[in-house]
Amino acid sequence: MHTIDLYSASGKLEVGYNKIIAHIKTLDGQSVNNSQMTWAPTMYMGAMNHSCPYSPLSLVENTSSYFEGYIIFQMASSSPDYWEIAFNYTIAGANYTLKGEVEVIAPTRRKVVAFKGDDSVRYVLAMVEPSSPKFGVNDMIAMLYSTSDMMTFSKVNNYTIKIDPRMPDMGNHGSPKNVDLTQDAADKNYHGQVNFTMSGYWVINLQLLNAQSGVIKGEQLPPNSPTNSSIYFEVEY
């Protein structure tokens, strides 16, 4: 049959957003061209299984055997619980299925939050950028999904993600010139800007608002608050 190699920028899969390239080959290592392929990640937890947000696969530009997409893992692999990716693909009219276990590790800093909102809907909110944070203003991108069954996930439209970056090791001070995240009409992701005024460990406190500006999750913090919002990301550079 075939093998499918997976590649990521870091060489590993982590909890949070992962851009992944999949390369399909024959058993003797030859690239398989002009195939069609879909995938589906599942975490097996005994009697309880669940999936996570993920994109369709599409061919990498100017290639015929490399596919790209993303998966947002909400939790790490932890024996006996494990993640598996099932690939369904078609070559010359013949259908194939290939499944494989993948290891998902916990990152040092929080890049995704999964929670039930005050509207009783389950959400997954993941930070995509900044992937390489720097001093000053950084473009920030996040993806927001909802689910009713933990197997299918849909992008959430017309919400607002308010951000409040703080430095816990420096009196939990904030920073100016931050721009809350709103949905981009083209990619349907949430875009804004976050400002890091010095190097070190930052917590990006979050507050999720629906289309009517009602608070779904998260808290507005007073100046120099010693606590974090109930939903937040972490960054260190």
Secondary structure, DSSP 8 states (H G I E B T S, - for coil): -EEEEEE-TTSSEESEEEEEEEEEEETTS-B--S-EEEEEEEEEETTEEE---B---EE-TT-SSEEEEEEEE-S--BTTBEEEEEEEEEETTEEEEEEEEE-EE--SS--EEEEE-TTS-EEEEEEEE-SS--SEEEEEEEEEEEESSSS--EE--S-EEEEEEEBGGGTTB--S--EEEEE-TTT--EEEEEEE-SSSEEEEEEEEE-TTS-EEE-----TT-SS--SSEEEEE-
